[in-house]
Amino acid sequence: MERALSVSSQLGIRAVFYSGEGYPEQLLDIPDPPAVLFYRGKFPPSELFPAIAVIGSRRCSLYGRKTARKISLELSRSGVCVVSGLARGIDGEAHRGALDGGSPTAAVMGGGLDMMYPPEHGSLAERVAEHGCLISEYPPGVKPARYTFPERNRIISGLSKAVVVVEAGERSGTMITVATALDQGRDVFAVPGDITRSSTRGSNRLLRDGAGIVLSPEELVEELGFNSPVVYAAPVSDPVLASLAGKHITAQQLSLDLKQDTSTINSRLLELELQGLVIRIPGGFYTLV
């Protein structure tokens, strides 16, 4: 452990120990609490409260992505820390929505904090660390493995007052998190999904079995007992908003006009759409609300 702490210190990673200073109270009474938490970021794990987990499938639909981001945005605007696993799909969108909302977000990793997975989420992880924190029970140098992800799931649910499932297959890591959440006495909510998709079969069955139903982000925030979200004020200098003023423009045209790649423009348009500032109209055009 001394070597792990030494390496951690060199990498800017800190550690808190069970029942010690900075260890989150939410984890003290769960079955099999982690003996140590390594973290990197602006906040120690003990300050990530109140927290709600937003989780779901890696292979999710566009509807699932939009819903995860919108739910996390509303929670974050209400002063809630959104907890997720930084995985592809729903997890990544949950962190992005939380970052847009302004409150801290926490990503619980399935390996050492120096072992970024998935690799394409490196920049997202840095944003999470800047505004919240990255957490792992594994010391630096431990690579993510098949067994580490189910183990880390108990931390995601343990840190949280409740778990919100956006999309999940019947046999998935998300359903493992749900099982640990129920063992820990946490509330579970689920978003209704397309009954023809295998990636929503698990979340739909949760609703059948009595999970709380999410009909809108606003209703979820109210049911969880948090304050109503504050109105988000987008910067008037936003070049995308400025380009859309009084016009109907496609993402491709915006890309050309602003000299930015299409993926960046699409991502920003999605953010603005979720914030209620931009709408998409038939023909692939966007305009201001």
N, C-alpha and C positions, 0 to 999 in steps of 0.2 A: 504493500500500500504506500510506503514511503516513496518508492520509485514512481508510482502512479501520480502521487501528489506533486512530486518534483517536476515530472514531465508536464503535468497540467499547468503548473505555475508558469512554465516557460511558454506555454501556448495561450496564456490568458484565460485559462479555465480554472474555476474555483470549485470547492467542494463543501457540502454540508452533510453532517452525520445525523443518524437517527436520534431524535429527541434533543439534538444540539441546537445552538443558535442558528437561525436561518432555515431550519428544517420546517416544511409546511405542516401545519396542524392537521390539515385534511388527510394526510397520509399516516398519521400516528396510530389510528385505530383500524386500518384496513388489514385484511389477512395478508401475510407475507409482505410487509412494507420493505422498501429498499433500505439497506443498511447505510448507503451513501448515495448522494445525488451530486453528479458533476454538472456544472452549469456555466454558461457563458452568455453575457448580455447585460442589459441595463438594470434589471431587477433580480434579486434572489428569489428562489421559488416560493418562499414564505410570503412574499408580497403579492402573489398572483391570486388575488381574491377580491370579489367573487369571481368564480370561474365556471364556464360551461364548455363541455366538449362538443365539437361539431365534427362528425366523422362520416366516412362512407367509402364507396367503391373506388378503386383506382381506374377501372374501366367504366366510367360514368357517361351519362348522356349530357348534351349541352344544357338541357333543362336542369339536370342535377348540378352542373357547374354554376349556373346562374343562381339557383336556389341556395346553394351552400354559401355563395358569396353574399347574397342579399341577407340571409339570416345572420351571418357573422357580422356584416356591416351594422345591422340594427342592434345586435347585442353589444358590439363595441361602442356604438354611439351612446348606449345606456350605461356605460362604465363597467362593462363586463369583460373579463379576460377570456378570450376564446382559446381553448386548448385543442390541439390536434397533433397529427403525427408527421407532418411535412411530406407525406407520400404524394405520389402522382394522383391526379383526379380531385376528389372531393376535399381531401386534406389541404392540398395546396390552395384551392379556392377559398377554403375557410380562413387560412392565414391572410390571404390577400384582402378579403373583405374586412377582416379585423384590423389590418393595417390602415385601410381606408377610413375606418371609423374612429381611429385616434387613441383607443385604449391599448394597453399591452396585450400581446399574444404570446403563447408559449408552445413550443414544438418539442415533443418528447421523441427522442431519437432511438433507433434500434441498434445503435453501435456507438463507439466512441465519438466524441464531438469533433474529432479531427478526421473522421471517416465519413465524408458527405455522401448521403444516399437519399434520393437519387441524385446523381452528379449534376443534372441540369437545374436543380433547385439551390445551387450554391448562392446565387445572388439573392434569392428569396430568404434563405437562411440568414444571410447577413442583415437583411432588413428586419427580420424577426429579432435577431440579437440586439439590434440598435434600438428597437422600441419595446422589447419584452425580454425573452430569454430562450435559449436552447438548453434542453435538459436530457440527461442520460444517467442511468445507473452503472453504465459501463465506462471504464477508464479509457484514456486515449490509447489508440492502437488496436482496440477490439473492433473487428470488422462486423458489419451487419450480417446476420445469418438467419436461417429459417426459424430457429427457435427463439431468437432475440425479440422478434416483433410481437409474438403472443405475450412474451414476458413484459414488454414495455407497456402493453395495453392496460394493465392494471394501474399503471401510474397515470395514464391519460384519464381514466374514469375516476381514479382516487382523488386527483386534484380538483375534480369538478363537482358542482352541486347536482348537475344533471347531464345526461348525454343525449345529444340530438343526432339521429341517424338520417341522413339525406337519401342515400341509395345504398343497398347492400344485398349481395347474393345470399342464398341460404347457408352456404358453407364458405365463410370468409373471415378474414381477420376482424372485420367490423362486428360480426356476430360474437366473436370471442370477447371483444370489448364490452358488448352488451351483457354477456354472461357475468363478467367480472363486476360490471356496474351494479347488477342486481344483487350479487353476493355482498357488495359493499353498501347496499341500501340506497343507491342513487336512483333518481327518477330517470325514466327513459321515454324519449319522444321520437316520433318518426314522421317523415314526410310521405304522403301518399305517392305512389309511383305507377308507371305504366304496367298494367297486369300482363302484358305480352313480353316484357323484358326479363331475362333471368337475373339481371343486375339489380332488380328491385323486388325480387321475390321474397328475400329475407326481410326487408323493411316493411313490406306489405303484411307479412305474417306477424310481425311485431304488433301492428295495428290490430289485427284480428285477435291477438292474444292479450290485448289490453293496454298497450303503450299509449301514451298521450299523442294525440294527432296534431300535427302542425298545419294549420290552414293558412296562416300568414305569419311573417316575421313579427309584425306588430302584436298579434294575439299571443304569440309565444313569449315575447318580452313581458307582456302584461301578466300572463299566467305564471311566469317564473317570479313575479313580484318585483321586477326592476322598474326604474323610472322610465318615462317615455323618452325616446331618443330626441336629441337636440337636432335642429335643422342643420344639415351640412351646407356650408357655403363654399362653392367651388371658386377657385381663383379666377378673377375676371381676365387675367392675363393668359389663361390656358389657350394655347394656339389652336387646339381642336375646336373648342367652343367658339373662338373668334372666327374660324373658317366656316363654321356652320351657320353663323348669324344670318338669318334671312335667306338661307339657301337649302336645297336638297342635294346632298353630295354622297357619293359612294366611298367606301373605305379605300378603294384603289385610287380614286381621284385625290383624296386627302393625302394619301401616301406620296403621290407625285407633287402635290402643292407644297407639302411641308418637308419634303425630302427626308422622309422617315420610312423604314421598312414596313410592309403591310401588317406583319404580326404585331408590331408595336402599336400601330394605329388601331388594329382590331381589339387589342387588350385595353387600350384607353377608352375606346368607344363602349366596350362592355362595362367598364367602371362607371362611365358617365350615365349609361343606360340604367344601371342598378341604382344610381343616386337620383334617378328621376329627372335628369337634366336633358337627356337626349332620347329620342325614340327612333326606332327603325320602321320604315314604311315600305310598302310593296315596291319591288324592283331593286331591292338592296340599297336603297337610299337612306341616309340619316338626316335628321333635322333637329333643331332645338325644340324642347317642349314649350 
